[in-house]
Amino acid sequence: MIIDCHGHYTTAPAPHNDWREAQKAAFKAGEVPPLYPTLSDDEIRETLEKNQLRLLRERGADMTIFSPRASAMAHHVGDEAVSTAWARHNNDLIKRCVDLYPDVFIGVGMLPQSPGVPIENSIAELERCVNELGFVGCNLNPDPSGGHFSAPPLIDRSWYPFYEKMVELDVPAMVHVSGSCNPVFHATGAYYISADTTAFMQFIQGDLFGDFPELRFIIPHGGGAVPYHWGRYRGLADMLKQPPLDGHVMKNVWFDAAVVVRPNSTPDQLERIAARIRQIGVKRILYGSDAASSPLAYPKAGWAALQRLPLTNTELVVMANNIAPYMRDFAVR
């Protein structure tokens, strides 16, 4: 069974997206937004059957950890009330997708974060997602400002009430920013990778996992720049008088393998990739497509490519049996 740990609902029904535009316009005008539209099961099925489900079948994945479209979270737009309403509608929509296709989708929630608003205010929606909607985790935005990095680092104690609730509910978070409103950062080409890398460096600088040994994070997009500069981060940990990375950070952090290897990688490239995986630890690599558009990154092709790596059979078996922290208590069928 291939479980994609990183999937988003990028093809939500048009009325859902139209309502979002109306909500934003109402906020700018100081008006009350219109009522959220009624969506039929058939409307939702049509968007999934023509897109996510078709692609899953073609690409060879069996199940997907499914969350609202990351770039559309847009926590920097509007205020807390705007984000709260938008998060609830998105999470309710993901719940309907899961109910329609329970053997394919596993829900993960969006949080109602907003710049300058305490993260405690997102706890109620996390509880609703887990306890009422049956979700197995959330996407945590380390920068709700949309590219200005005005929030405290993830190791700051202002985040601790939320971490306490994550541990209590026994759910992980994927560290995931949203769209960029800073022209310095292209959203997917620069901002995502910068935020992923920054989060990892913040984990090195503090003792977050000493305070929360059961806290679990996934850093997506191949771990940002981290795997390509592993020696730098290992050296920085030493320079900052922190313990080695394998115990200080990597017991609590996973990377997805969305961009790790391609079927046409050369032998030299495969050697370098295998070395990086060993440095990170084979137990911390997960498959995540992030809705890959290239056939070279499809699940079956991606796994076939991973098997070409000069790793031992034991290492490959470990990678094949890695279970995303979302799935720790999930009955995989």
C-alpha positions in Angstrom: 0.0 0.0 0.0 1.3 3.4 -1.0 0.1 6.2 1.3 0.8 9.8 0.1 1.4 11.9 3.2 1.0 15.2 1.4 -2.1 15.9 -0.6 -4.3 19.0 -0.9 -7.8 19.7 -2.3 -6.7 21.9 -5.1 -9.9 21.5 -7.1 -12.7 22.4 -4.7 -16.1 23.2 -6.3 -16.3 26.7 -7.9 -19.1 27.9 -5.5 -16.7 27.3 -2.6 -14.0 29.5 -4.3 -16.5 32.1 -5.4 -17.7 32.4 -1.8 -14.1 33.1 -0.7 -13.8 35.9 -3.2 -17.1 37.3 -1.9 -15.9 37.0 1.7 -12.7 38.9 0.9 -14.7 41.6 -0.9 -17.1 41.9 2.0 -14.3 42.4 4.4 -12.7 45.1 2.4 -16.1 46.9 2.1 -16.9 46.5 5.8 -19.9 44.4 5.0 -21.2 41.0 6.2 -20.2 38.2 3.8 -22.9 36.2 2.0 -24.1 32.8 3.3 -21.9 29.9 2.4 -23.4 28.0 -0.6 -25.0 24.6 -0.4 -22.8 22.0 -2.2 -24.2 18.7 -3.3 -22.4 15.4 -3.0 -22.4 15.2 -6.7 -20.6 18.5 -7.1 -17.9 17.3 -4.7 -17.7 13.9 -6.4 -17.3 15.5 -9.8 -14.3 17.6 -8.7 -12.6 14.6 -7.1 -13.4 12.0 -9.8 -12.1 14.2 -12.5 -9.0 15.2 -10.6 -7.6 13.8 -7.4 -9.2 10.3 -7.7 -8.3 10.0 -11.4 -4.7 11.1 -10.7 -4.4 8.7 -7.7 -5.5 5.8 -9.8 -3.2 6.7 -12.7 -0.2 7.4 -10.4 -0.6 4.3 -8.2 -1.2 5.7 -4.7 -3.7 3.9 -2.5 -4.6 6.6 0.1 -3.8 10.3 0.6 -3.5 12.5 3.7 -5.8 15.2 2.4 -6.0 18.8 3.6 -7.3 22.1 2.2 -5.3 23.8 -0.5 -2.3 25.3 1.2 -1.8 28.3 -1.0 -5.5 29.2 -0.4 -5.3 29.2 3.4 -4.1 32.8 3.0 -4.0 33.6 6.8 -2.7 37.1 5.9 -6.0 38.0 4.3 -8.6 39.7 6.4 -8.7 39.2 10.2 -9.3 36.4 12.7 -13.0 36.2 12.0 -12.3 35.9 8.3 -9.8 33.1 8.8 -12.0 31.3 11.3 -15.0 31.2 8.9 -12.7 30.2 6.0 -11.0 27.4 8.0 -14.3 25.9 9.1 -15.7 25.8 5.6 -12.5 24.2 4.2 -12.4 21.6 7.0 -16.0 20.8 6.6 -15.4 20.3 2.9 -12.5 18.0 3.5 -14.7 16.0 5.9 -17.2 15.5 3.2 -14.5 14.3 0.8 -13.4 11.8 3.4 -17.0 10.6 4.0 -17.6 10.1 0.3 -14.3 8.2 -0.2 -13.2 6.8 3.2 -10.9 4.2 1.7 -8.9 6.9 -0.2 -8.8 10.1 1.9 -7.7 10.8 5.4 -8.5 14.3 6.7 -6.0 16.9 8.0 -7.2 20.3 9.0 -6.5 23.9 8.3 -6.1 26.3 11.3 -7.8 29.7 11.6 -4.5 31.5 12.1 -4.1 35.3 11.6 -1.2 37.6 12.0 -0.7 38.8 15.6 -3.4 36.5 16.9 -2.3 34.1 19.7 -2.1 30.5 18.5 -4.3 29.5 21.4 -7.2 30.8 19.4 -6.7 28.0 16.9 -7.0 25.2 19.6 -10.8 25.1 19.4 -10.7 24.3 15.6 -8.0 21.7 16.1 -10.2 20.0 18.7 -13.2 20.2 16.4 -11.1 18.7 13.5 -9.9 15.8 15.6 -12.8 15.1 17.9 -15.8 15.9 15.6 -14.4 15.5 12.1 -12.1 12.6 12.8 -9.0 14.2 11.3 -5.5 12.9 12.1 -3.5 16.1 12.2 -3.3 19.7 11.0 -1.2 22.1 8.9 0.6 24.6 11.1 1.6 27.8 9.5 4.8 29.2 11.0 4.3 32.5 9.3 0.6 33.7 9.1 1.9 37.0 7.7 2.4 35.6 4.3 6.1 36.1 3.9 7.1 38.8 6.4 8.0 36.3 9.2 6.5 38.4 11.9 5.5 35.5 14.2 7.8 34.2 16.9 9.9 31.2 16.1 8.3 27.8 16.5 10.4 27.2 19.6 9.0 30.3 21.3 6.8 29.5 24.4 3.9 31.4 22.8 3.4 28.3 20.7 3.4 25.9 23.7 -0.3 25.9 24.5 -1.0 24.7 21.0 1.7 22.0 21.3 0.2 20.9 24.6 -3.1 20.3 22.8 -1.4 18.5 19.9 0.2 16.1 22.4 -3.0 15.7 24.4 -4.9 14.8 21.1 -2.0 12.7 19.9 -1.8 14.3 16.5 1.1 15.7 14.4 1.4 18.8 12.3 2.8 19.4 8.9 4.7 22.7 8.9 3.2 24.5 5.9 3.1 28.2 5.0 0.5 29.5 2.6 0.5 32.1 -0.2 3.1 34.9 -0.2 2.1 38.5 -0.2 5.8 39.6 -0.1 7.2 40.2 -3.6 10.6 39.0 -2.4 9.3 35.5 -2.2 7.8 33.5 -5.0 5.3 31.3 -3.1 6.3 27.7 -4.2 9.7 28.5 -5.6 11.2 30.4 -2.7 8.7 31.0 0.2 7.8 27.3 0.8 11.4 26.2 0.8 12.6 29.1 2.9 9.9 28.4 5.5 10.7 24.6 5.6 14.4 25.3 6.1 13.7 28.0 8.7 11.5 25.7 10.8 14.2 23.1 10.9 16.8 25.6 12.0 14.5 26.9 14.7 14.1 23.3 16.0 17.9 23.1 16.3 18.2 26.4 18.2 15.8 25.4 21.0 14.9 22.5 23.2 11.4 22.1 22.0 11.4 18.3 21.9 13.0 18.1 25.3 9.9 20.0 26.6 7.6 17.9 24.3 9.1 14.5 23.7 5.8 13.3 22.0 5.4 16.3 19.7 5.6 15.3 16.0 6.2 17.4 12.8 6.4 16.7 9.1 8.6 19.1 7.1 7.3 18.9 3.5 8.8 19.6 0.1 11.7 17.2 0.7 12.7 19.1 3.9 13.5 22.3 2.1 17.2 23.0 1.7 18.1 20.9 4.8 19.1 17.6 3.2 21.4 19.4 0.8 23.2 21.3 3.7 23.2 18.6 6.3 26.8 19.2 7.3 26.0 22.9 7.8 23.2 22.1 10.2 25.1 19.4 12.0 28.0 21.9 12.5 25.6 24.7 13.6 24.1 22.4 16.2 27.6 21.8 17.5 28.5 25.5 17.4 25.3 26.3 19.4 26.2 23.7 22.0 23.2 21.6 21.1 23.1 17.8 21.1 23.6 15.8 17.8 20.7 16.2 15.4 19.6 12.6 15.5 18.5 12.9 19.1 17.9 16.6 19.3 15.5 17.0 16.4 15.1 13.9 14.2 13.3 11.7 16.7 10.4 14.1 16.3 10.6 15.3 12.7 10.0 13.6 9.3 10.7 14.7 5.8 8.6 13.8 2.8 10.4 12.5 -0.3 8.4 14.4 -2.9 11.5 15.8 -4.7 14.2 13.3 -3.6 14.8 11.1 -6.6 13.8 10.7 -10.3 13.9 7.5 -12.5 16.4 9.1 -14.8 18.9 10.0 -12.0 22.5 9.2 -12.8 24.6 6.8 -10.7 26.5 9.7 -9.1 23.3 11.4 -8.3 21.9 8.3 -6.7 25.0 7.9 -4.6 24.6 11.5 -3.3 20.9 11.0 -2.6 21.6 7.7 -0.7 24.2 9.5 1.4 21.8 12.3 2.3 19.1 9.8 3.2 21.5 7.9 5.5 22.5 11.2 7.1 18.9 12.1 7.8 18.0 8.5 8.8 15.9 6.1 6.7 13.3 6.0 9.4 12.5 9.6 8.8 11.7 9.6 5.1 8.0 9.5 3.9 6.5 9.4 0.5 4.6 12.6 -0.3 3.7 13.7 -3.8 2.3 17.2 -3.1 0.2 16.5 -6.2 3.2 16.0 -8.4 2.5 16.9 -12.0 5.4 15.0 -13.6 5.0 11.3 -14.3 8.6 10.9 -13.0 7.3 11.7 -9.5 4.2 9.5 -9.5 4.0 7.1 -6.6 4.8 3.9 -8.5 7.5 5.5 -10.6 8.9 7.3 -7.5 9.1 4.1 -5.5 10.7 2.3 -8.3 13.3 5.1 -8.5 13.9 4.9 -4.7 14.6 1.2 -5.1 17.5 2.1 -7.5 19.3 3.9 -4.7 22.5 2.2 -3.5 20.9 1.4 -0.2 21.0 -2.0 1.5 17.9 -4.2 1.3 17.4 -3.7 5.0 17.4 0.1 4.5 14.9 -0.1 1.7 12.7 -2.4 3.8 12.7 0.2 6.6 11.8 3.0 4.1 9.0 0.9 2.6 7.5 0.3 6.0 7.8 3.9 7.3 4.4 5.1 8.6 3.6 8.8 8.6 3.0 10.0 12.2 -0.6 10.8 11.1 -1.1 7.0 10.8 0.4 5.9 14.1 -2.9 4.7 15.4 -4.8 4.4 12.1 -5.9 1.0 11.0 -4.3 0.8 7.5 -6.3 -1.5 5.3 
